[in-house]
Amino acid sequence: MSNFTDVFKAYNWNETRLSIYNKTGDDVLKALSASKRTLEDFKALVSPAAAPYLEQMAQLSQQLTRKRFGNVIQMYVPLYLSNECNNICTYCGFSYDNDMRRRTLSPIEIMQEVAVIKQMGYDHVLLVTGEANQTVHVGYFRKVLGLLRPHFSHISMEVQPLGTEDYAELIGHGLNTVLVYQETYHEDDYRKHHPKGKKSNFRYRLETPDRLGMAGIHKMGLGVLIGLEDWRTDSFFTALHLDYLEKRYWQSRYSLSFPRLRPFSGGLEPKVEMNDRELVQLICAYRIFNEEAELSVSTRESPEFRNNIIRLGVTTMSAGSKTNPGGYSVEPASLEQFEISDERSPEEIAGVIRAQGYEPVWKDWDNCLTN
């Protein structure tokens, strides 16, 4: 098979959804007792039938996470470089049709942001932009990586999908990780939420992780925006994508995120609501299905939820996040991409992590093991 599109085409959304909702308690117990879980087991673990078994899932998730990752939580912070974007996305504050002042940080402004982030203690930064190829392009990213490489042991990026050669070039300049969220694997709804811009090309985005794998990326992150479509079905397709990538690009590492749709100026109401208990179920299902993937929870979630999820399978958390360019030092009051829910400082989050018997790690896993 040439890429994930060939795998994806073998599945029908409605049939997959029905299969998930038809799972039984016996299917859940079979998945919990298996020595190695299959995609059918994952369906059972995210199904409504798994709800009564959440405590068992949580205990197993905790055991598997500690076995693989120990008692550490990796800390990272997003650095928003630009809110310029040529796409219309119904759920995003940076959407092209939103009336807002656009800005892209200059080198001086970037270093002002870096100074604040370093004072927070961070050594792992996530670079974020809108998708505006005329402004935030490969040449811009190359210069930014040159500025940041001396200051951070791990640099991640969440920007527009690029070509294989572009990724290979940026890897050579210090890029370690790329996050590329499909938003939803429901093709018709994807087009509804992305009516204009390069992001409207469903297949190009779907094949981005393949291009990353071919470029030799150290780690890539997957996920969907929970609220656009049925979360159980979307999560199955995420698991399918992960399973394919791990087998084909086994040299790379993988992370998963599960952002729930958050308010923004003029924002979209979720089509499907997911409560906290269901999000815990999803996190535990991913961990039980895959013991190697890193699981990340951002400041989109409430302080109470983030406090309680530390022991249940997550390995990575952000803290003190700003979702607007210049938010740390240059322009703290400008429009954010979405509203933050957990506004506690990195020091406060680190204290919560330690209070639960875990250790906050400010560098990437590999570096913290070797330094």
ABEGO torsion letter per residue (X at the ends): XABAAAAAAABBAAAAAAAAAABBAAAAAAAAABABBBAAAAAAAABAAAAAAAAAAAAAAAAAAAAAAEBBBBBBBBBBABABBABBBAABAABAABBBBBBBBBAAAAAAAAAAAAAAGBABBBBBBBBBAAABBAAAAAAAAAAAAAABABBBBBBBBBBAAAAAAAAAAGBABBBBBAGBABAAAAAAABABEAAABAAAAAAAAAAAAAAGBABBBBEBBBGABBAAAAAAAAAAAAAAAAAABAABBBBBBBBBBBBBBGBBBBABBBBAAAAAAAAAAAAAABAABBBBBBAABBAAAAAAAAAAGBABBBBGBBABBGAAAABAABBBABBBABABBAAAAAAAAAAAGBBBBABBAAAAAAX
